[in-house]
Amino acid sequence: MLKLHNACIGSIVTVEDLSSTGLLRERMLALGLTKGARVEVIRKGPSGDPTVFCIRGAMIALRNEESSLVTVQ
């Protein structure tokens, strides 16, 4: 079981599940992190956080604490 924050730069993964709840879950769903969505890992920040992802054509930066809640394949 791979978490989004562990995906390598340049890889394309598919969202399997979200572990977040409440407002954070709603925000992540609104960003397009729904089951089956394809996510490309673009780059990581200088200290490794945040990471920029391409989700449904939009560039989105997520902190490691957020991306660790997304299970991918």
N, C-alpha and C positions, 0 to 999 in steps of 0.2 A: 504494500500500500504506500504510494508515493504522495507526498504533500507538495503543493505548488511551490513553496519556498525552496524545495530541494531540487527542482527541475533545472537542468543545465541551460545556460545561455544559448539561444539558437534553436532550442527544442520546441516542438509543438505537441501539446498535451490536450487531453480531453477531460473536462470536469466530470467527476463521478458523484461527489457529495459535498455539502457544506455543513460544517460543524457549528457555525455561528448561530446566534439567536438574537431576537429583538431587532433593534434599529440597525445594528451592524449587518444582520442577515438581509434585511430589507435593502440596505445600501448595496450590498454585494449582488443581490439579485437584479437591482436596477442597473448596475454596471454591466450586466450580461453574464455573470457567473452562474449560469443555470446548467442543470445536468445535460451533458452532451455538447456543451459549448467548447469550441476549439480555442486554445490560448497559446500564443507564441511568447516565449521569454525573450525580450529584446536586450536588456542590459541591467546591470546592478549598479547601485550608487557606489561612490568611492569607498565607503566603509562596508559595503555589502548590503546596505539597507538605505532607502527602499529599492524595490525591483520594479522595472518598467515592463509591462505586459501589453501585448496587442490582443484585445478582446473585441470580437465582432467589428474590427476595423478601427477601433478607438485605442489610443495609447493611454494606459491607466497605470499609475504608480501605486503599489501597495507595500505597506510595511511588512516585515517578516511575521509579526504577530498576527496580522490579518491573513496573509497568504498561507500561513501554517494551518489555517482552519479549512482549507480547500483540499479535498482529496482528488487526485488526478490519476489518469492512466496513460 
